[in-house]
Amino acid sequence: MTEQELIDQRIEDLAASAAYFASHNKQERERWVATEFALNLGLTPVQGEIQSIETDPPDVAFRDARFEIKEILDTGRRRHDEYKQELARVRGISKAQDLLKEFTPKDSSVGEIYDLCLKEAASLDKYSNDFKKRTDLLLYVNLHDVMYVAEQPFPDTSALTAIGWRSISFLMGRRSCCLYARPDAPDFLKQAVGRICHRP
């Protein structure tokens, strides 16, 4: 593959990503989050089992779960803008070596992830208590350059009880975890409380 072919392929990939993260693909992205969450738990959704809910919110139905899905990004980060800006940059280069960007991997911990989830869950005060009582909050944690997550010690998540959601879970890469679930939450979520599950 020539240098120009490499650049052209990267342009094509970035253009596809920019299109995917446009607002009209919101439901598709939400279904993807729910699918990845389920797969990490060792569940295998059948075709059509994960459905967008037309009366959104909540966003997605999976078995007896009703997920409201939110994404947690680094402060100030706008993912759609990232792809558009990188696409504009790559369209202006002529050498394949300029495709490379500096990468500095970072570590995190389940305690830090929990703190982010607690902050996000507590900020969602636009939802009524009645809505939260029958809804499962699923947080997609998408942090830039985080490669390793220390999974012990597992944090005390009791502060989530007062926020009102039926359950609160997170997806991060190939990790899924239910941080909190009430007794009336779906069984597959209650079984995932307090442990990080990895894709089998």
Residue pairs with C-beta under 8 A, 6 or more apart in sequence:
1 9
3 94
3 95
3 96
6 96
6 99
7 90
7 93
7 94
7 96
7 99
10 90
10 99
11 87
11 90
11 91
14 83
14 86
14 87
14 90
15 87
17 83
18 80
18 83
18 84
18 87
19 25
20 28
20 29
21 29
21 79
21 80
21 83
22 80
27 52
27 56
27 59
30 52
30 59
30 60
30 67
30 69
31 50
31 51
31 52
31 60
33 60
33 69
33 71
33 138
33 140
33 171
34 50
34 60
34 62
34 67
34 69
34 138
35 45
35 50
36 171
36 176
37 138
37 169
37 171
37 176
38 44
38 45
38 50
38 62
38 176
39 45
39 199
40 171
40 174
40 175
40 176
40 197
40 198
40 199
41 176
41 188
41 192
41 197
42 197
42 200
43 188
45 62
49 62
49 63
50 60
50 61
50 62
51 60
51 61
51 62
52 59
52 60
53 59
53 60
53 61
53 66
57 68
57 127
57 131
57 135
58 66
58 67
58 68
58 131
58 135
58 136
59 67
59 68
59 69
60 66
60 67
60 69
60 138
61 67
63 186
63 188
64 186
65 136
65 167
65 185
65 186
65 188
65 189
66 134
66 135
66 136
67 135
67 136
67 137
67 138
68 127
68 135
68 136
68 137
68 138
69 138
69 139
69 140
70 120
70 124
70 137
70 138
70 139
70 140
71 79
71 139
71 140
71 142
72 116
72 117
72 120
72 139
72 140
72 141
72 142
72 143
72 170
73 79
73 142
73 143
73 144
74 143
74 144
77 144
79 142
90 99
93 99
103 145
104 145
105 145
105 146
105 147
105 148
106 143
106 145
106 146
106 147
107 146
107 147
107 148
107 149
107 150
108 143
108 146
108 148
108 149
108 150
109 149
109 150
109 151
110 149
110 150
110 151
110 152
110 154
110 155
110 177
110 196
111 153
111 155
113 141
113 149
113 170
113 172
114 155
114 157
114 179
115 155
116 139
116 141
117 139
117 141
117 168
117 170
117 179
118 157
118 159
118 160
120 139
121 137
121 139
121 160
121 163
121 165
121 168
122 163
124 137
127 135
129 164
132 163
132 164
132 165
132 166
133 164
133 165
133 166
134 166
135 165
135 166
136 165
136 166
136 167
136 168
136 169
136 185
136 186
136 189
137 165
137 167
137 168
137 169
138 169
138 170
138 171
139 168
139 169
139 170
139 171
140 170
140 171
140 172
141 170
141 171
141 172
142 172
143 172
149 172
149 175
149 196
151 196
154 194
154 195
157 179
157 180
157 194
160 168
160 179
160 180
161 180
165 180
166 181
166 182
166 184
166 185
167 178
167 180
167 181
167 182
167 185
167 186
167 189
167 190
168 178
168 179
168 180
168 181
169 176
169 177
169 178
169 179
169 189
169 192
170 176
170 177
170 179
174 198
174 199
175 196
175 197
175 198
176 192
176 196
176 197
177 192
177 194
177 195
177 196
177 197
178 189
178 190
178 192
178 193
178 194
179 193
179 194
180 193
181 189
181 190
181 193
183 190
